[in-house]
Amino acid sequence: MDKVRGKGVYAVILIGGKGKRLRPLSTNAKPKSFISVTKDRKSMFRKTLDRARKIIRQEDMLVVANRKNLRLAKRDFVNIPEDNLILEPISRNTAPAITLAALALRKRVGNAVMVILPADHYIPHEKKHLDCLLKGIRFALNNEDAIVVLGIKPWF
């Protein structure tokens, strides 16, 4: 697997939600990011971390989470540097969470490539997913003003 480690590429993992969509499995105290939907029993957040580590250094991963999820986030990302944990006082949805991460990265390193990874997505084809991410990252590294958006074709 091609890597982009140490090239100004940062994973921004978003943990959010109120635990309403997968009830009764997810709750306000344990949102969907922290439940397992696979046989290995790893949370979706943990699986997101494991995937990201294959192409991005762990020290180049930022986690944006609500303060109420701090304990659960630290359980799955045991050695997260405190500077890489961005805690929202109140959840305000995806765009504000991404903005917080962008401001933190701008202050820390200036210009960087951010790979936004929601922690509550089920990714059945990991290799395809990582190949697409790498393609988008390479494009962004070579086109400073680029915004790359990956999506999926609806299947239902």
Buried (B, 14 or more C-beta within 10 A) or exposed (E): EEEBEEBBBBBBBBBBBEBEEBEEEBBEEBBBBBBEBEEEEBBBBBBBBEBBEBBBBBEBBBBBBBEBBBEBBBEBBEEBEEEBBBBBEEBEEEEEBBEBBBEBBEEEEEEBBBBBBBBBBEEEEEEEBBBBBBEBBBEBBEEEEEEBEEEEEEEE
